[in-house]
Amino acid sequence: MPVKKAAFKALRQSTKRAAHNRKIKSDIAALVRKVRKSIEVKDSAAAQQWLLQAVKKFDKASQKGLIKKNTAARKKSRLSKAVAAIAKK
């Protein structure tokens, strides 16, 4: 445990930020699961709707530095490609 007052504050802040970041990452994972599930059942409209929300979350998270820019781009691209594939059929 920290001894100094400033160290206690830093620990509080760190814990709070970690919880916030974990929540955002969890939300992103949930949206990706929903997109994948919609793709699986070949529901193009639902997949497109969930994809838009997922893209927004990816953009926001990469902008804040929570995930790397290229990681967000790669995941958005793969999801978009999968949604486009079922929309075409």
C-alpha positions in Angstrom: 0.0 0.0 0.0 1.1 3.5 -0.7 2.5 5.6 2.2 2.3 9.1 0.8 -1.0 11.0 0.4 -0.2 11.6 -3.3 0.5 7.9 -3.9 -3.0 7.1 -2.4 -4.6 9.5 -4.8 -2.6 8.1 -7.7 -3.8 4.6 -6.7 -7.4 5.8 -6.6 -7.1 7.4 -10.0 -5.4 4.4 -11.5 -8.1 2.0 -10.2 -10.9 4.3 -11.4 -9.3 4.6 -14.9 -8.7 0.9 -15.1 -12.3 0.2 -14.4 -13.5 2.7 -17.0 -11.2 1.3 -19.6 -12.3 -2.3 -18.8 -15.9 -1.2 -19.3 -15.2 0.3 -22.7 -13.3 -2.7 -23.9 -16.1 -4.9 -22.6 -18.7 -2.8 -24.5 -16.6 -3.1 -27.7 -16.4 -6.9 -27.3 -20.1 -7.1 -26.7 -20.8 -5.1 -29.9 -18.5 -7.3 -31.9 -20.2 -10.4 -30.6 -23.6 -9.0 -31.6 -22.3 -8.2 -35.1 -20.9 -11.7 -35.4 -24.1 -13.2 -34.2 -26.1 -11.2 -36.7 -23.7 -12.4 -39.5 -24.1 -16.0 -38.3 -27.9 -15.8 -38.6 -27.6 -13.9 -41.9 -29.5 -10.9 -40.6 -28.0 -8.1 -42.8 -30.0 -5.2 -41.4 -29.2 -6.0 -37.7 -25.5 -6.7 -38.6 -25.3 -3.3 -40.3 -26.9 -1.6 -37.3 -24.6 -3.2 -34.8 -21.6 -2.6 -37.1 -22.2 1.2 -37.0 -22.3 1.2 -33.2 -19.1 -0.9 -33.1 -17.3 1.3 -35.5 -18.2 4.4 -33.4 -16.9 2.7 -30.2 -13.7 1.6 -32.0 -13.1 5.1 -33.3 -13.7 6.6 -29.9 -11.5 4.1 -28.1 -8.6 4.6 -30.6 -8.9 8.4 -30.3 -8.6 8.2 -26.5 -5.6 5.9 -26.8 -7.4 2.9 -25.3 -6.6 0.7 -28.3 -4.1 1.3 -31.1 -5.2 3.0 -34.2 -4.2 0.2 -36.5 -5.9 -2.4 -34.3 -9.2 -0.5 -34.5 -8.8 -0.1 -38.3 -8.1 -3.8 -38.7 -11.1 -4.9 -36.6 -13.4 -2.4 -38.3 -12.3 -3.6 -41.7 -12.8 -7.3 -41.0 -16.2 -6.7 -39.5 -17.2 -4.5 -42.4 -16.0 -7.1 -44.9 -18.0 -9.8 -43.2 -21.2 -7.7 -43.1 -20.8 -6.7 -46.8 -20.4 -10.4 -47.7 -23.8 -11.3 -46.2 -25.4 -8.2 -47.6 -24.3 -9.2 -51.1 -25.9 -12.7 -50.9 
